[in-house]
């Protein structure tokens, strides 16, 4: 791809150079230079975690820092050049520039760098431990970078997690005089992320045992995007091709897992010293890789265009074909130990068509449709220590169809009405864990904009949304409380529940002597579906802007939302939201303005949430 960029630059220079002398040689042409310099200072301080108030700023680490910026614009004949920049400190700066030669050749680009602060979960609410044969307890917040940390205290080590973000981007455009209406160009983008963040891991036996590690980040993304635009009068089209690479140069992070054993009887091979069982299928013990982002490549073909049927009608169209490949599956999934043995590919296709017409001077109609399809490879899993091999179908796969109609009508010279209807159907092919994988959404909306006189405008709109089969997780929780068989005084298991429905069990009984198997007891009694999406939702908004004089501006608004869901649920979901406010702006002089505002927000949600409880 770099070879093609070099060819493009050479081609652009070869075409541009014959015109360059003429562009500079015109002595009668206008010439000007304009430059600005800005200086400032920032005083900073913090007495808590800076990522809470300064997530994307590095200045809070420094008491006093100088701020420098400036710009320069040069115009000579048919050539224009400009550059600008701002530097807060070495981790927070931004620069940009542009070049225009008689509109035949254009080049503009920029550089940006900043620090993204990341928080740290001290895991003080997860003080679980786990021990296994041949190893000590894996402590609940052990950090590899703090070997001297007292794990029995209530304080985790202080670690400044954050990522330095760096981006270059540039776009060059070439317009050939011998080909009017044709524009070719190239866009390049480079992003690099370096730093550290907190990575979580848990044992194979459950998420009540969570540990954290310091994860190194060194990732690079590059985009190469040539494009061509053609304007042929009534028809205009654009084609672009994107080639994207994501490379992960981060250090590998390993986590020491507990040996995989059956929770009741386990299996141990004295020859290989491997433990495996029927619940935790990865039989490998010891350090295993954790939390690594796979390397990927992606290509995108994008075609879009517009055809003017007449001065009052036009048709717009577009098509996208994308292909993404996960290139790290064979490296990280370790097919010899049961992982998938091929790279995973995802294909995305989408098409859209839109028709817009001014049927009369006051009536505008728009009809549009869009279709999207995602196809993704399935992963073949070979379970070590178990005969139940299986194929995991991709949750990405889906088909989405969307059609909509919008109307705008000017009823009076100062009153405009809008209305619309939208239908969307989403088929989530492989998400068998929800009640219905076919979700249909209907939206009806209206809007009115009224300007009774020049200093006052009022806007009101209403939207109604109804969803057939909203996203609902099937059999997510127990419908009522069931005794888990944990002793009230000892807090340990005192018997297996033989009948989960009645809650009757034999105290002191063996876990394997019950009437129900582990899966029937733990998962079989979950018959309560859950959802946090509304089935029907009403939303109304009202906004008014008033400017009685040039120095005074008043804006007031209110928004009300009410949603509910009773479909396939044993409880009723409700969302009741009110958001209102007013802002008053006074501008006594050209470069001075003062704003005073008030906002009231209330949101009441009725729903059920289930807290997981682990024991054993």
C-alpha positions as CSV (number, residue, x, y, z in Angstrom):
1,X,0.0,0.0,0.0
2,X,2.9,2.4,0.7
3,X,4.1,1.8,-2.9
4,X,0.8,3.1,-4.2
5,X,1.0,6.2,-2.0
6,X,4.4,7.0,-3.4
7,X,3.1,6.5,-7.0
8,X,0.2,8.9,-6.2
9,X,2.5,11.6,-4.8
10,X,4.9,11.3,-7.8
11,X,1.9,11.5,-10.2
12,X,0.5,14.6,-8.3
13,X,3.9,16.4,-8.5
14,X,4.4,15.6,-12.2
15,X,1.0,17.2,-13.0
16,X,1.5,20.1,-10.6
17,X,5.0,21.2,-11.4
18,X,4.3,22.6,-14.9
19,X,1.7,24.9,-13.3
20,X,3.8,25.8,-10.2
21,X,6.0,28.5,-12.0
22,X,2.9,30.2,-13.3
23,X,1.3,30.2,-9.9
24,X,4.3,31.9,-8.3
25,X,5.3,34.2,-11.2
26,X,2.3,36.5,-11.3
27,X,3.8,39.8,-10.0
28,X,0.5,41.6,-10.0
29,X,-1.3,38.9,-7.8
30,X,-2.3,39.6,-4.3
31,X,0.2,38.7,-1.6
32,X,-0.4,38.7,2.2
33,X,1.0,37.2,5.4
34,X,-1.0,37.0,8.6
35,X,0.4,35.6,11.9
36,X,-0.9,35.3,15.4
37,X,0.8,34.2,18.7
38,X,-1.0,33.3,21.8
39,X,0.5,32.9,25.3
40,X,-1.1,31.7,28.5
41,X,-0.7,29.9,31.8
42,X,-2.6,27.3,33.7
43,X,-2.6,26.8,37.4
44,X,-3.7,23.3,38.4
45,X,-4.2,21.1,41.5
46,X,-6.1,18.1,42.7
47,X,-6.6,16.2,45.9
48,X,-8.3,13.1,44.5
49,X,-8.0,10.8,41.5
50,X,-7.4,13.2,38.6
51,X,-9.2,11.0,36.1
52,X,-12.5,11.9,37.6
53,X,-12.2,15.6,36.7
54,X,-9.5,15.7,34.1
55,X,-10.0,12.5,32.1
56,X,-8.5,13.9,28.9
57,X,-6.1,16.5,30.3
58,X,-2.6,16.0,31.6
59,X,-2.3,19.5,33.2
60,X,-3.6,18.5,36.6
61,X,-0.3,16.8,37.4
62,X,1.5,20.2,37.1
63,X,1.0,23.2,39.5
64,X,1.9,25.8,36.8
65,X,2.3,25.3,33.1
66,X,2.7,27.7,30.2
67,X,0.4,27.5,27.2
68,X,1.8,28.4,23.7
69,X,-0.1,28.7,20.4
70,X,0.0,30.5,17.1
71,X,-1.0,30.5,13.5
72,X,0.3,31.7,10.2
73,X,-1.5,32.2,6.8
74,X,0.4,33.1,3.6
75,X,-1.3,34.0,0.3
76,X,0.7,34.6,-2.8
77,X,-1.1,34.6,-6.1
78,X,-2.8,31.3,-6.5
79,X,-1.1,29.6,-3.6
80,X,-2.4,29.6,-0.1
81,X,-0.6,28.1,2.9
82,X,-1.5,28.0,6.6
83,X,-0.4,26.4,9.8
84,X,-1.7,26.5,13.4
85,X,-0.8,24.9,16.7
86,X,-1.4,24.8,20.4
87,X,0.9,23.2,23.1
88,X,-0.2,22.7,26.7
89,X,2.6,20.3,27.6
90,X,4.4,17.4,26.2
91,X,1.4,15.1,26.5
92,X,-1.2,17.6,25.3
93,X,-0.7,19.4,22.0
94,X,-2.3,19.8,18.6
95,X,-1.0,21.1,15.2
96,X,-2.5,21.4,11.7
97,X,-1.8,22.9,8.3
98,X,-3.1,23.2,4.7
99,X,-1.8,24.0,1.3
100,X,-3.8,25.0,-1.8
101,X,-2.3,25.6,-5.3
102,X,-4.9,27.1,-7.6
103,X,-7.4,24.5,-6.4
104,X,-5.5,22.0,-8.5
105,X,-3.7,20.5,-5.6
106,X,-4.7,20.6,-2.0
107,X,-3.0,19.1,1.1
108,X,-4.2,19.4,4.7
109,X,-3.4,17.4,7.8
110,X,-2.9,17.5,11.5
111,X,-1.2,16.0,14.5
112,X,-2.9,15.5,17.9
113,X,-1.6,14.1,21.2
114,X,-3.3,13.8,24.6
115,X,-3.4,11.7,27.7
116,X,-6.5,9.6,28.5
117,X,-6.6,8.9,32.2
118,X,-8.1,5.6,33.3
119,X,-9.4,4.7,36.7
120,X,-8.4,1.9,39.0
121,X,-10.8,-0.4,40.7
122,X,-9.3,-1.4,44.0
123,X,-11.6,-4.5,44.2
124,X,-12.3,-3.8,47.9
125,X,-15.8,-5.2,47.4
126,X,-14.5,-8.6,46.1
127,X,-12.4,-10.0,48.9
128,X,-12.7,-13.6,47.9
129,X,-9.9,-16.1,47.9
130,X,-9.3,-19.4,46.2
131,X,-6.8,-22.2,46.9
132,X,-5.9,-25.3,45.0
133,X,-3.6,-28.3,45.4
134,X,0.0,-27.3,45.1
135,X,-0.4,-23.6,45.2
136,X,-1.3,-21.0,47.8
137,X,-4.4,-18.8,47.8
138,X,-4.7,-16.6,44.8
139,X,-5.4,-13.4,46.6
140,X,-8.2,-11.1,45.7
141,X,-6.2,-8.1,44.5
142,X,-2.7,-9.3,43.8
143,X,-0.8,-7.0,41.4
144,X,2.3,-8.1,39.7
145,X,3.8,-4.7,39.7
146,X,3.5,-4.4,43.5
147,X,5.1,-7.5,45.0
148,X,5.5,-5.9,48.4
149,X,1.8,-4.9,48.7
150,X,0.2,-6.1,51.9
151,X,-2.8,-8.1,50.6
152,X,-4.4,-8.1,54.1
153,X,-4.8,-4.4,54.1
154,X,-7.8,-2.5,52.7
155,X,-5.8,-0.4,50.3
156,X,-4.7,-1.3,46.8
157,X,-1.4,0.1,45.5
158,X,-1.5,3.5,43.8
159,X,-1.1,3.1,40.1
160,X,-1.6,5.9,37.6
161,X,-3.3,4.1,34.7
162,X,-3.6,6.0,31.5
163,X,-3.0,5.9,27.7
164,X,-1.1,8.4,25.6
165,X,-3.0,8.9,22.4
166,X,-1.2,10.1,19.3
167,X,-2.7,10.7,15.8
168,X,-1.5,11.9,12.4
169,X,-3.8,12.4,9.5
170,X,-3.4,13.9,6.1
171,X,-5.5,14.3,3.0
172,X,-4.3,15.2,-0.5
173,X,-6.6,16.2,-3.4
174,X,-5.8,16.6,-7.1
175,X,-8.1,18.2,-9.7
176,X,-6.9,17.9,-13.2
177,X,-7.7,20.8,-15.5
178,X,-8.0,18.5,-18.5
179,X,-10.7,16.4,-16.6
180,X,-13.3,18.9,-15.2
181,X,-15.6,17.5,-12.6
182,X,-13.1,14.8,-11.5
183,X,-11.4,14.8,-8.2
184,X,-9.0,12.2,-6.9
185,X,-7.4,12.0,-3.5
186,X,-5.8,10.0,-0.8
187,X,-6.4,10.0,3.0
188,X,-3.9,8.6,5.5
189,X,-4.4,8.2,9.2
190,X,-2.0,6.9,11.9
191,X,-3.0,6.3,15.5
192,X,-0.8,5.0,18.3
193,X,-1.9,4.2,21.9
194,X,0.8,3.6,24.6
195,X,0.3,3.3,28.3
196,X,-1.1,1.0,31.0
197,X,-4.6,0.0,32.1
198,X,-6.1,-2.3,34.6
199,X,-7.0,-5.8,33.4
200,X,-9.4,-8.1,35.3
201,X,-9.2,-11.9,35.5
202,X,-11.1,-14.6,37.4
203,X,-10.6,-18.2,38.2
204,X,-12.2,-20.9,36.2
205,X,-14.6,-21.7,38.9
206,X,-16.5,-18.5,39.1
207,X,-16.5,-14.7,39.1
208,X,-16.5,-14.5,42.9
209,X,-12.7,-14.7,42.6
210,X,-11.4,-11.6,40.7
211,X,-7.8,-10.4,40.4
212,X,-6.3,-7.4,38.6
213,X,-3.1,-6.9,36.7
214,X,-1.2,-4.1,35.1
215,X,-1.8,-4.4,31.3
216,X,0.7,-2.9,28.9
217,X,-0.7,-1.1,25.9
218,X,1.1,-0.4,22.6
219,X,-1.3,-0.5,19.7
220,X,-1.2,1.1,16.2
221,X,-3.9,1.6,13.7
222,X,-3.3,2.8,10.1
223,X,-5.7,3.8,7.4
224,X,-5.0,4.1,3.7
225,X,-8.0,5.5,1.8
226,X,-7.8,6.5,-1.9
227,X,-11.0,8.1,-3.3
228,X,-12.4,9.6,-6.5
229,X,-15.3,11.9,-7.0
230,X,-17.0,12.5,-10.4
231,X,-19.6,15.2,-11.2
232,X,-21.4,14.7,-14.5
233,X,-24.1,17.3,-14.2
234,X,-27.2,15.6,-13.1
235,X,-25.2,12.6,-11.8
236,X,-22.5,12.8,-9.1
237,X,-20.7,9.8,-7.6
238,X,-17.9,9.0,-5.2
239,X,-15.9,5.8,-4.7
240,X,-13.5,5.1,-1.9
241,X,-11.4,2.1,-0.8
242,X,-10.3,1.8,2.8
243,X,-7.5,-0.5,3.9
244,X,-7.0,-0.6,7.7
245,X,-4.5,-2.5,9.8
246,X,-4.4,-2.9,13.6
247,X,-1.1,-4.1,15.1
248,X,-0.7,-5.0,18.8
249,X,2.9,-4.6,20.0
250,X,1.9,-4.8,23.7
251,X,3.7,-7.1,26.2
252,X,1.8,-10.3,26.7
253,X,-0.1,-10.5,30.0
254,X,-0.4,-13.9,31.8
255,X,-2.6,-14.9,34.6
256,X,-2.2,-17.9,36.9
257,X,-5.5,-19.8,36.9
258,X,-6.5,-22.4,39.4
259,X,-6.2,-26.0,38.2
260,X,-9.4,-26.9,36.4
261,X,-11.3,-29.4,38.5
262,X,-14.8,-30.7,38.8
263,X,-16.5,-28.9,41.7
264,X,-17.5,-32.2,43.3
265,X,-15.1,-34.9,42.3
266,X,-12.5,-33.6,39.8
267,X,-10.1,-35.6,37.7
268,X,-6.4,-35.7,38.0
269,X,-3.9,-37.3,35.6
270,X,-0.8,-38.3,37.7
271,X,1.3,-38.7,34.5
272,X,0.8,-35.2,33.1
273,X,-0.1,-33.6,36.5
274,X,-3.1,-32.1,34.7
275,X,-6.5,-31.6,36.4
276,X,-9.7,-31.3,34.4
277,X,-13.3,-32.0,34.8
278,X,-16.9,-31.7,33.5
279,X,-17.4,-28.0,34.3
280,X,-14.2,-26.2,33.5
281,X,-13.1,-27.4,30.1
282,X,-9.7,-25.8,29.7
283,X,-7.5,-28.3,31.3
284,X,-4.3,-26.3,31.1
285,X,-2.9,-25.1,34.5
286,X,-0.5,-22.3,35.3
287,X,0.0,-19.0,33.6
288,X,-2.3,-18.4,30.6
289,X,-2.7,-15.3,28.4
290,X,-5.2,-12.7,29.5
291,X,-6.9,-9.7,28.0
292,X,-5.2,-9.3,24.6
293,X,-6.8,-7.4,21.7
294,X,-6.3,-9.4,18.5
295,X,-4.6,-8.0,15.4
296,X,-7.0,-7.3,12.5
297,X,-7.2,-6.1,9.0
298,X,-10.2,-4.5,7.3
299,X,-11.1,-3.4,3.8
300,X,-14.1,-1.3,2.9
301,X,-15.5,-0.5,-0.6
302,X,-17.9,2.5,-0.5
303,X,-19.9,3.8,-3.4
304,X,-22.4,6.7,-3.1
305,X,-24.1,9.0,-5.5
306,X,-26.9,11.4,-6.3
307,X,-29.0,11.8,-9.5
308,X,-31.1,14.9,-10.0
309,X,-34.3,13.8,-11.8
310,X,-35.4,17.5,-12.1
311,X,-34.8,20.7,-10.1
312,X,-37.5,19.4,-7.7
313,X,-36.6,15.7,-7.4
314,X,-33.5,13.7,-6.7
315,X,-32.5,10.2,-5.9
316,X,-29.6,9.3,-3.6
317,X,-28.0,5.8,-3.3
318,X,-25.1,4.1,-1.6
319,X,-23.5,0.7,-1.1
320,X,-20.9,-0.5,1.4
321,X,-19.0,-3.8,1.4
322,X,-16.6,-4.4,4.3
323,X,-14.4,-7.4,5.2
324,X,-12.7,-7.7,8.5
325,X,-10.3,-10.5,9.5
326,X,-9.1,-11.4,13.0
327,X,-5.6,-12.5,12.4
328,X,-4.7,-13.6,15.9
329,X,-7.0,-16.5,16.4
330,X,-4.4,-19.1,15.4
331,X,-1.9,-17.4,17.7
332,X,-3.9,-16.9,20.8
333,X,-6.6,-19.5,20.7
334,X,-4.0,-22.3,20.6
335,X,-5.8,-24.8,18.4
336,X,-3.6,-27.6,19.7
337,X,-5.2,-27.1,23.1
338,X,-8.8,-26.8,21.8
339,X,-9.1,-23.3,20.4
340,X,-10.4,-22.4,16.9
341,X,-8.1,-23.5,14.2
342,X,-8.8,-20.7,11.6
343,X,-8.9,-16.9,11.5
344,X,-12.3,-15.4,12.0
345,X,-13.8,-13.2,9.3
346,X,-16.7,-10.8,9.4
347,X,-18.4,-9.5,6.2
348,X,-20.7,-6.4,6.3
349,X,-22.9,-5.4,3.3
350,X,-25.3,-2.4,3.3
351,X,-27.3,-0.6,0.7
352,X,-29.5,2.5,0.9
353,X,-31.9,4.3,-1.5
354,X,-33.6,7.7,-0.9
355,X,-36.0,9.8,-3.0
356,X,-36.7,13.4,-2.2
357,X,-39.2,15.6,-4.0
358,X,-40.7,19.1,-3.6
359,X,-44.2,18.3,-4.8
360,X,-45.3,21.9,-4.3
361,X,-43.7,25.0,-3.1
362,X,-44.7,24.2,0.5
363,X,-44.7,20.4,0.5
364,X,-41.5,18.2,0.6
365,X,-41.6,14.4,0.8
366,X,-38.7,12.0,1.4
367,X,-38.9,8.2,1.2
368,X,-35.8,6.1,2.1
369,X,-34.8,2.5,2.8
370,X,-31.7,0.8,4.1
371,X,-30.7,-2.9,4.3
372,X,-27.7,-4.2,6.3
373,X,-26.4,-7.8,6.7
374,X,-23.5,-9.0,8.8
375,X,-22.1,-12.5,8.3
376,X,-19.4,-13.8,10.6
377,X,-17.4,-17.1,11.0
378,X,-18.2,-19.6,13.7
379,X,-15.6,-20.9,16.0
380,X,-15.0,-24.6,16.4
381,X,-14.1,-25.5,20.0
382,X,-12.5,-28.8,20.9
383,X,-13.0,-29.4,24.7
384,X,-10.1,-31.0,26.3
385,X,-11.0,-33.5,29.0
386,X,-14.5,-33.8,27.7
387,X,-16.2,-35.3,24.7
388,X,-18.7,-32.5,24.1
389,X,-17.0,-30.6,21.3
390,X,-19.1,-27.7,19.9
391,X,-19.3,-24.9,17.5
392,X,-19.9,-21.3,18.7
393,X,-22.0,-19.4,16.3
394,X,-21.2,-15.7,16.0
395,X,-23.5,-13.2,17.8
396,X,-22.5,-10.6,15.3
397,X,-24.6,-12.1,12.5
398,X,-27.8,-10.2,11.8
399,X,-30.0,-8.6,9.2
400,X,-31.5,-5.2,9.6
401,X,-34.1,-3.6,7.3
402,X,-35.2,0.0,7.7
403,X,-37.8,2.1,5.8
404,X,-39.0,5.6,6.6
405,X,-41.2,8.3,5.2
406,X,-40.9,12.0,6.1
407,X,-43.1,15.0,5.2
408,X,-42.5,18.7,5.6
409,X,-45.4,21.2,5.0
410,X,-45.3,24.9,5.4
411,X,-48.8,25.7,6.6
412,X,-48.2,29.4,7.0
413,X,-45.3,31.7,6.2
414,X,-44.3,31.4,9.9
415,X,-45.5,27.9,10.7
416,X,-43.9,24.7,9.5
417,X,-45.2,21.2,10.2
418,X,-43.3,17.9,9.9
419,X,-44.3,14.3,10.3
420,X,-42.7,10.9,9.8
421,X,-43.0,7.1,10.1
422,X,-40.1,4.7,10.5
423,X,-40.1,0.9,10.6
424,X,-37.1,-1.3,11.4
425,X,-36.8,-5.0,11.6
426,X,-33.7,-6.6,13.2
427,X,-33.1,-10.4,12.9
428,X,-30.5,-11.4,15.5
429,X,-29.8,-14.8,13.9
430,X,-27.7,-16.6,16.6
431,X,-28.7,-14.9,19.9
432,X,-30.7,-17.8,21.2
433,X,-30.5,-16.5,24.8
434,X,-33.2,-13.8,24.2
435,X,-36.9,-14.5,24.1
436,X,-37.3,-13.5,20.4
437,X,-34.5,-12.9,17.9
438,X,-36.8,-11.0,15.5
439,X,-37.3,-7.4,16.8
440,X,-39.6,-4.9,15.0
441,X,-39.7,-1.2,15.9
442,X,-42.3,1.3,14.8
443,X,-41.8,5.1,15.3
444,X,-44.2,7.9,14.6
445,X,-43.1,11.5,15.0
446,X,-44.5,15.0,14.5
447,X,-43.0,18.4,14.8
448,X,-44.1,22.0,14.5
449,X,-42.0,25.2,14.3
450,X,-43.7,28.5,14.8
451,X,-42.2,32.0,14.6
452,X,-45.0,34.4,15.6
453,X,-42.6,37.4,15.3
454,X,-38.9,37.8,14.6
455,X,-37.6,37.7,18.2
456,X,-39.5,34.6,19.2
457,X,-39.5,31.0,17.9
458,X,-41.2,28.0,19.4
459,X,-40.6,24.3,18.5
460,X,-42.7,21.4,19.7
461,X,-42.4,17.7,18.8
462,X,-43.7,14.3,19.8
463,X,-42.5,10.8,19.1
464,X,-44.1,7.5,19.8
465,X,-42.1,4.2,19.7
466,X,-43.5,0.7,19.9
467,X,-41.4,-2.4,19.8
468,X,-42.5,-5.9,19.0
469,X,-40.5,-8.3,21.1
470,X,-38.0,-5.9,22.7
471,X,-34.6,-7.3,23.7
472,X,-35.4,-9.6,26.5
473,X,-33.1,-12.1,28.2
474,X,-34.8,-15.4,28.6
475,X,-34.7,-17.3,31.9
476,X,-32.4,-14.7,33.4
477,X,-33.2,-15.1,37.1
478,X,-35.3,-16.9,39.7
479,X,-39.0,-15.8,39.9
480,X,-38.9,-16.0,43.7
481,X,-36.3,-16.4,46.4
482,X,-35.1,-20.0,46.8
483,X,-33.1,-21.3,49.7
484,X,-29.6,-22.0,48.5
485,X,-28.8,-24.4,51.3
486,X,-26.4,-22.1,53.1
487,X,-26.4,-22.4,56.9
488,X,-27.6,-19.3,58.6
489,X,-25.1,-19.5,61.4
490,X,-22.0,-21.2,59.8
491,X,-22.4,-19.5,56.4
492,X,-21.3,-22.7,54.7
493,X,-23.1,-25.4,52.6
494,X,-25.1,-27.6,54.9
495,X,-26.9,-29.8,52.3
496,X,-28.0,-30.1,48.7
497,X,-31.5,-29.0,47.9
498,X,-33.4,-32.0,46.7
499,X,-36.5,-30.1,45.6
500,X,-35.7,-26.5,44.4
501,X,-39.4,-25.7,43.9
502,X,-40.4,-26.3,47.5
503,X,-37.1,-25.5,49.1
504,X,-37.1,-28.8,51.0
505,X,-33.6,-30.4,51.4
506,X,-31.8,-32.9,53.7
507,X,-29.4,-31.2,56.1
508,X,-25.9,-32.6,55.7
509,X,-26.8,-34.5,52.5
510,X,-24.1,-35.0,49.9
511,X,-24.1,-32.6,47.1
512,X,-24.5,-35.4,44.5
513,X,-27.3,-37.2,46.3
514,X,-30.0,-34.7,45.4
515,X,-32.9,-35.3,43.0
516,X,-31.7,-32.6,40.7
517,X,-28.4,-32.3,38.9
518,X,-26.3,-29.2,39.3
519,X,-27.5,-27.6,36.0
520,X,-31.1,-28.3,36.9
521,X,-30.8,-26.8,40.3
522,X,-28.7,-23.7,39.3
523,X,-30.1,-23.0,35.9
524,X,-33.3,-25.0,35.6
525,X,-35.2,-23.0,38.2
526,X,-34.5,-19.7,36.4
527,X,-37.8,-19.0,34.6
528,X,-37.9,-15.2,35.0
529,X,-37.2,-13.2,31.8
530,X,-35.7,-9.7,32.1
531,X,-35.5,-6.6,30.0
532,X,-34.5,-3.0,30.4
533,X,-36.0,-1.8,27.0
534,X,-39.5,-0.2,26.7
535,X,-42.2,-1.9,24.7
536,X,-44.0,1.5,24.3
537,X,-42.4,4.9,24.8
538,X,-43.8,8.4,24.5
539,X,-41.4,11.4,24.2
540,X,-42.6,15.1,24.0
541,X,-40.3,18.2,23.8
542,X,-41.0,21.9,23.8
543,X,-38.4,24.6,23.2
544,X,-38.6,28.4,22.9
545,X,-36.0,31.0,22.0
546,X,-36.6,34.7,22.7
547,X,-34.4,37.7,21.9
548,X,-36.1,40.9,22.7
549,X,-33.0,42.9,22.0
550,X,-29.6,42.3,20.5
551,X,-27.8,42.0,23.8
552,X,-30.3,39.6,25.4
553,X,-31.1,36.0,24.5
554,X,-33.4,33.6,26.5
555,X,-33.8,29.9,25.8
556,X,-36.2,27.5,27.7
557,X,-36.9,23.9,27.1
558,X,-38.6,20.9,28.6
559,X,-38.5,17.2,27.7
560,X,-40.7,14.4,29.0
561,X,-40.3,10.6,28.4
562,X,-42.5,7.8,29.6
563,X,-41.8,4.2,28.7
564,X,-43.2,0.8,29.8
565,X,-42.7,-2.9,29.1
566,X,-45.0,-5.7,30.3
567,X,-44.2,-8.1,27.4
568,X,-43.0,-11.6,28.5
569,X,-42.1,-10.2,31.9
570,X,-43.4,-11.1,35.4
571,X,-42.8,-7.5,36.5
572,X,-43.6,-4.2,34.9
573,X,-40.8,-2.0,33.6
574,X,-41.4,1.8,33.7
575,X,-39.3,4.8,32.8
576,X,-40.5,8.3,33.8
577,X,-38.2,11.1,32.9
578,X,-38.5,14.9,33.1
579,X,-35.8,17.3,32.0
580,X,-36.4,21.1,31.9
581,X,-34.2,24.2,31.9
582,X,-33.7,27.9,31.1
583,X,-30.7,29.8,30.0
584,X,-30.3,33.6,29.9
585,X,-27.4,35.1,28.0
586,X,-26.4,38.8,28.2
587,X,-23.8,40.3,25.8
588,X,-23.1,43.9,26.8
589,X,-20.3,44.2,24.3
590,X,-18.9,42.4,21.2
591,X,-16.4,40.2,23.0
592,X,-18.1,39.7,26.4
593,X,-21.1,37.5,27.1
594,X,-22.5,36.1,30.4
595,X,-24.8,33.1,30.7
596,X,-26.9,32.1,33.7
597,X,-28.8,28.8,33.5
598,X,-30.9,26.4,35.6
599,X,-31.7,22.8,34.9
600,X,-34.1,20.4,36.6
601,X,-33.7,16.6,35.9
602,X,-35.8,13.8,37.4
603,X,-35.7,10.2,36.3
604,X,-37.7,7.4,38.0
605,X,-37.3,3.8,36.8
606,X,-39.2,0.8,38.0
607,X,-37.5,-2.5,37.2
608,X,-36.1,-5.6,38.8
609,X,-32.4,-6.4,39.2
610,X,-31.0,-9.6,40.4
611,X,-27.8,-9.7,42.3
612,X,-25.7,-12.9,41.8
613,X,-24.9,-14.7,45.0
614,X,-22.0,-17.2,45.1
615,X,-21.1,-19.8,47.7
616,X,-19.2,-23.0,48.0
